[in-house]
Amino acid sequence: MKILGISGFDTGAEFKRAQLPELNGRELRILQGQDSAAALLVNGTVRAAAAEERFNGLKATGLFPVAAIHDALQSGDVKPQDLDLVAHGFAYRRPPASEGDGHDFHVRRFEQVYDPELQVRLLEEHFPGVDWAERFRPVPHHLAHAASAYYPSGAGESLILVADGMGENESLTVAVGQGSDIEILHTVPVMHSLGTFYGAVTLYLGFDFMLDEYKVMGLASFGDRTRYAKDFGDLVVRHPNGRYAIPLLARNRGLAEQESLRGTLRVLAERFGPAREPGTAIEQRHMDIAAAAQAELEACLLHVLVHYQAETGLRTLSFAGGVALNCTANGAVSRSGLFDAVHIPPGAGDDGTAVGAAMYAAANSQQSTSVARATMPYWGSSYTRAEIRSALDERPDCEATCHDNVADLAAETARALADGEVVAWFQGAMEFGPRALGHRSILADPREGVMRDRINTLIKHREDFRPFAPVVLHDAATRFFEIEPGEEDRYAHMLIATATRPEHRHHLGAVTHVDGSARAQTLRPEHNPELAAVITEFGRITGVEVLLNTSFNLRGQPIVRDPATALETFVRGGLDRLVIGDFSVRRRTNEGVRR
């Protein structure tokens, strides 16, 4: 059975801009349906998946994923007419008749953005000649998230938690997965959204909603969690039986405030002082606010999970939604002892609902196709040696050396890293999700903090408070990080924060955060033999079987997809070396001397 999953709303940003022209650019980002993507599921196995941003260069775009669809179909050697189903990770219905404030706006938004019929029309426009209406399946947003976490986990039974900004009407869903069934136990309405709460704090701190929440997470490590704990206790109220309410989000009066969160931001300013303007200095109070917001998020998640774990007795958790991208909160859940296994999909955000919608449609189709257990999400574009060679031929500013085997390539790369080079790494099929997992990465020596500062300042051009992640071989993970034996695979997707063991922090300065934490990625050699060989050789040279691993992109740019973009980013970013396929690439100066 061949099923295409898609996510995103093509006209969401355009509609909001036209209807509410008084909103500024940051306020216009508060919308549903960004991170569009496409995924191809064949007989229960993901054959291809990618976000549209990797093709059009527009980070977090919600535009219809036509390029990602073409790529997925080409990768799977599937023609549009061969698809059995197309599943979309939303299932909106027309708003009921109401005289409420903004009702006409919500009806127009349904007609111009959310109506499932619009997805059918887009499919007909870009892929004509197929009866898409018969094959189209809208999947409720939180069920798509739930499916993306539960089905590929391999767990026959699991507690499921979905938490994000919003689905159609809900912001948090608790469910139980059993076999192919997902039974919803509890939902929290949009008015009390943990994702929107954290996004509002993100806006208040001068960052972008639904884009920069990870910056708040990184900033929180520098703050005092207790300074504003009472204030956030007033703004987010926990009730018995796993319930909570967020009165802070009820302070938006009228349509413009609801769509911009101005009322919420006004309350935050009254409590904590003026909001930080983007690009201005970060003060200690900003760090303390971030820390208190992070603590409140973790407390609410654990409050819900404690109750429902006790109610169901389930010791496995499947967790998805935008909130599940918060590695620090995931670390708190992992350390809580509530669960023996925690499964978070690599595409935990809305791009992952393309995968989840396809999986849900498969499990609930007449054929009831089972979903294969997933390992590493290397589901994107890949390139042959000839294609890479062709891209190199177009770059006279670069020179390349071709290696005949992985051992030689790994040895040269490891020596370069040990000598202090920053290496762009481009291998195999592109990862799915927001994390670079060793196929589209920037690698560096993890031992000294100055390396972190160099990459932040000279290459990534990003804030100095943001940490970098370590990648460590599976068998060495428990030696360097506070990971329990048997739990190494929990950290394979770089979505759960742990801590660097105290005895190793002095020589893992570039990947250990100020609070001792590390967003470690564990790597099994069979999943990525090329990178594993580099780490092994680096360990032989230095005694440290760990590398710094960050995404291969520059500030504001999606992770690179193809060889031409890789070469351009390598040169423009001033990296020391690019390892792409079998080739090790250096830059030339105007005089023809290698750099």
C-alpha angles and dihedrals in degrees: 000000000000118000129176117207122198137181137190139059113257099206101031098108093039092052095050092047091052096044098043107030091161092071119097126234095267092049091050089062090068096095144111126256109038124139095053116194144161131224133185119212117191117187090336097311124108106239098174139358135167141155118248091234090073089063104039098032093232106130114231092358118176095199117131105282097236095144092046090050092051090049093048093049092047092048091051094041088235126144119217092246090055093064115108095197142005114208125194121201095233134062108187123176128204110275112256119251110282142156091214126131112283095008093135089051092053092048091050091048090053092049095045103032118009105038107115088220088070090064090053090052092051091051090050091049097050099030107030126184098048128103094238096167090067093049101041120108122182110207121200108255099240092045088055089052091046092050092049090058103034108040099051092042092081090226113139090205130019146159107243126208124186119184127168143123094289146320119201093303105341136072101190130029129186115198143159122234117207120169106316094335126099114195118192115224103175142358134195117213124240092256089072100042118160089197093053091045091055090042091054090054087049090055092045090054091055100260132115124273116244090007111056104037089113088062090059088049090053093044091051091070090068094053140083109251093200101053095080099019094115092049092053089044087063093047096047115036123195119210131190123281096036095300127135140170133207108209088176090076093053092068095084109104120196132359098290093053093045090053095044103031089229092145091053091047090050090056091049090051091050090052102039107018131258118344116256114257114230113267096017126119119290113235130203091254089059090055091048092049090050090049093050092047091050091050091050092050091051092046092052094048092049091045090058095041096048090056098045095041088055092045095050101028089220117151098192123078128197110192130185143151130086092294088060088069088070099103094188093055089045088053090054090051092047092050094045093087091227094118138039091205132026120192120193117170119231089239096050092151129069095291086065092061087075087064093039095049090053091048093048091049090049094050092046099041124107088257090049094211114203118230120237120237110259129225119174118000098230090148103130138087120320131187138212125236088253092054091049091047090052091053090049090052088061092058113073087169089069135060125200138203117205119217122207097210142024094244094061093044091049093047094052093045093048091050090050091051092048088051090056102262120147107225129201109215122203117173139150124329120355118256121250117231133033097294127086104230101184105292100077102025145133109225130198145158108285097200105089129047090222088072090060090050092048094053093044094050106033106026113022095028091211139136115296094227093067116100130222124228129242124224113207134179113261094242093050098045098095091049095058103027138041093257119136118236109264093027097080095108090057087074099047095107098048092241103117123068119221131165133262110244109256094240091058102042094091092061097038096056097136094057102033115090124224091265093050094258127134131192092219126191115205116209130202110208092227090060096053112008095173096056092039089056091052092050091047092051092044088053091051090053099042107018090241116107092195135094134193107249124190132157120283099242141087127242112301093008126112117239109284118263110182138036096254092054090044092055094045092049092046092054097039093046094052094233118168099231142003120210107196120170107311093341131096108202131199131181124248125222121224087266091056094251116138121250 
